[in-house]
Amino acid sequence: MKAAARLQLIKDEWANSSLAEKDDALVYNRKLWTILVTSATSPESELPQDIKNNIASLGVFVFKQTMTVMTTDDENKLDTLISINRSIAEGLRS
């Protein structure tokens, strides 16, 4: 939820946010996803293989979407990342 909140804040204040602030939020999100994907797909993970594959695919999508946000000046590109983060956080809570 923290990553989603940071991305939402950047989106809401896009015009007034510095490049460093945008990068900080995106780097934080990328690090979070790197940890999630690495943990979930490791050989030690007890998750079923299909779940591992789905998390890996979702991680690749998140990394690509992050690069898209970094290379465009369109705050609406953050919507997908925010939505995915919120959905994953809600799923992990239950």
Order of alpha helices (4+ residues) and beta strands (2+ residues): alpha-alpha-alpha-alpha
